[in-house]
Amino acid sequence: MKKFTKNVAGIFLIFIGSAMLVLPGPGLLTILTGLYITSFPGKVSLVKKLKKTKFYHRYLVNIESKIKSSEIKIKSKFKRKNK
């Protein structure tokens, strides 16, 4: 039952990610998350092929540039001790 639920959730994420390719949102990352969750033959080779595409790398560069240029500062409650 657990495997069935994971596969259904993965397929749902793949469909939602496909819609996000056209709509605003992280579509490719959602599709990859759905692929990681599901279990089917040839999954590992398919994920490797998707990660090698130019679209995937451009998408990651775009996300990284948005993170670097954002004004959101993450405050940590832990302080580093200098030795």
N, C-alpha and C positions, 0 to 999 in steps of 0.2 A: 504494500500500500504506500510506503514511504517513497519508493522509486517512482511509482505512478504519479504521486503528488508533485515530486520534483520535476518530472517530465512535463506535466501540465503547466506548472509555473514557468518553466523554461520556454515552452512554446508560446505562452502568453507574453512573456517578455520579448520574444522575437517579433511577434506581431505588433506590439506596442512600439518597439524600436523601429520597425519598418515604417510605421506611421510617423514617427518623429524625424525620419529622414526628410520628409516634406514639411512637417510642422516644426515649430521651434522645440528644441530639446536635444539631449545627447543621444541621438538615434543609434549611431554605430556602437557606442559603448553599451547601450542597453541590449543590442542584438548580441554582442559578444558575451555579455553576462548571461543571457538566455542560452547561448550555446554551451557555456561552461556548466550550467546547471543540468542540461539535458544529457542523456546518455544514448548514443547511437553509434553504429560502426563508422569509422572514418572521421570522428569528431576532432581528433588531435590534428590530423593533416589539414582539415578545413580551417581550423582556427589559425594554424601557422600560415596558410595561404592568405587569409584575411589580414593578418598582421603585417604581411609584406607589401600590401597595396599602397600606392601613393596617397590614396584618399585617407587611409588610416593615419599615416604620418602627418599629412597636412592638418587633419582634425586634431591630433594631439598637440601639434605646434600652436594651433589656434587656441586651444584650451590653456596651454602653458602661458601664452602671451597675455591672455585675459587674467590669469591668476597673478602674474607678475605686475601687471598694470593696475590691478584693483587696489582700492584704498582700504581694504579690509585688513585690519591688523589682528592677528591672533595672539591673545594674551594667555600666557601659561601661568598656572598657579604654582608651578614648581620653579624654584630659583636654583641656578647652578652655583655650586660652591667652587670658588677658586682655590687651588692648592698651591 
